[in-house]
Amino acid sequence: MTGLLLINVLMMLAWGAVSGSFSEVNLAFGFVLGFGALYLIREQVGTAAYYQRFSKACGLAVLFVYELVLSAWRVAMIVLQPKIELQPGIIALPLTVDRDFEITMLANLITLTPGTLSVDVSEDRKTLYIHCIDVPDPQATIDDIKNGFERKILEVFR
């Protein structure tokens, strides 16, 4: 996987050199061209897993944007209420992810969505503590994170 990404980046840089422009747009176009070229020869060089992982990474990005918009809407509705009645709390999320970068990615995705903040990871790296602005049902929140972000992270990186 990493080797194919490196090849794709090298093809992007080669495109920039051939076209004579290293602008962001031109390099992005070169990356897309390299991606397409690798796609055309995927069966000959065994790059099918690269595209499966890329599509799963795109699914994670789409889920993040969806959750970002949804949580921003929820926070906006909370703020616009004349009388704010919240049940804030810190929940303990048991982790399935165990690699440092997976835990970091999960914590960052949670923190970047409005209304939640990753507070700490336990010493044994099996629990992530999350502060939620409104958490009437802690188990439902835990299930949402486990079935959303955590599941998608596992799909992308394993």
ABEGO torsion letter per residue (X at the ends): XAAAAAAAAAAAAAAAAAAGBABAAAAAAAAAAAAAAAAAAAAAAGAAAAAAAAAAAAAAAAAAAAAAAAAAAAAAAAAABABBBBBBBBBBBBBABABAAAAAAAAAAAAABBGBBBABBBAAGABBBBBBABBABAAAAAAAAAABAAAAAAAAAX
